[in-house]
């Protein structure tokens, strides 16, 4: 890879970070507690939310239509050019149309609608898995032939859906497939399915960077020897490798000479161990963020993914792994909630007047209601799945919640407050709802912003990984949009080979 290509990746990363910085405050607001006083004024005063609400109103709150729009004409023809939502959407679209990310998406098949609401949920997930398996297996088979790899090693193989697809070619008997997964019951079932294959090996193990050498010596080496295969031609790959597994796989690929190629699609960014620099840790912004994280109902701190010390050892860091980000963006941090928001599906949404949207608004409003009327519970997150009955009122929703927490509450003073609220819930609840119901459109606008721009964070994480590979001397690299984003939103494939 030439130096100008490296600079292009770094430039693209900088542009994504710059765009993220403009909307960072929106991403920092947890939708469940969006209406608490700490966020309420942010929502009311945010020009971005106001402008997003205006776009929603213009298109009759048709969120699917807005998500499918491009805003080039509005900006280039000076239509609503000062609208922040349109401005940032236009900038985002330009970044996605760059010339260094290979676009291998196939949009012949489009699945629309909210997964949770869709009655054919199982069918959608079946289509999703079939689509991913076909696209990735075709890519790996083609790349394997070009790189002359003799062994396919899948980390995080799950039920090993890819096995049949990868071994369906005429010359597949010359290949060795090794699948590894941490879940023993899954591996045991897969073994029963593929027991007829003599060239398929399924192993139960938890892959970590610092223990991979031991795993290789105790398992893979014997398999290679048994089949008379070279230990210099292994193709490492993973489909939706969760959390740190993607970063660890890249580190393993770089460290060990027996890997010739890697193809990996990351997932579950909220599970990444994120390094927080000393500069970020001491900043006012991080302190405010940290103090607002909160605790669950069992008193557990809600973000256990933050790492503050490296001590020369990057083994347990999932992001950032590139020196470029650590040296040039020392004040940049995400946190679990922001990384979790990055996992939103761009089509996983619901109409403004839907049951799902009303339920989400009730949940956010409940947090504000607790802050105003039962502060003992106002800073507790993850309060459980509060029961929502179709077309129930906010008063019924809150009353059901109060009855549930009353069963487990032991403090007499708090119990009395709960009883008083239940007794007067009609008057208190109705007044509270009438005072706050108009903010529902702003809450919906906030959700649209997060859905529209969710992948910005994912692109930053993936570009961090690409630049890390370059820093480690890997020059043959491609970043590919491999799946149809309408079917599989985690569609960014990192592909690299060694000379």
Secondary structure, DSSP 8 states (H G I E B T S, - for coil): --HHHHHHHHHHHHHHHHHHHHHHHHHTS-GGGTTSHHHHHHHHH-HHHHHHHHHHHHTTT-HHHHHH---HHHHHTTSSTT-HHHHHHHHHHHHHT-SSEEE----SS---S-TTT-TTHHHHHHHHHHHHHHHHHHHHHHHHHHHT--EEEEET-TTTTHHHHHT-STTGGG-EEEEEES-HHHHHHHHHHTTT-TTEEEEE----GGGHHHHIIIIIHHHHHHTT--TT-EEEEEEEEETHHHHHHHHHHHH-TTEEEEEEEEE-GGGS-EE--HHHHTSHHHHHHHHTS-EETTS-BS---EE---TT--TT--B---HHHHHH-TT----HHHHHHTT--TT----TTSHHHHHHHHHHHHHHHHHHH-GGGTTEE--------TT--HHHHHHHHHHHHHHH---HHHHHHHHHHHHTHHHHHHHHHHHHGGGHHHHHHHHHHHHHTTHHHHHHHHHHHHHHHHHTT--EEEEEE-S-TTT-S--EEEEEE--
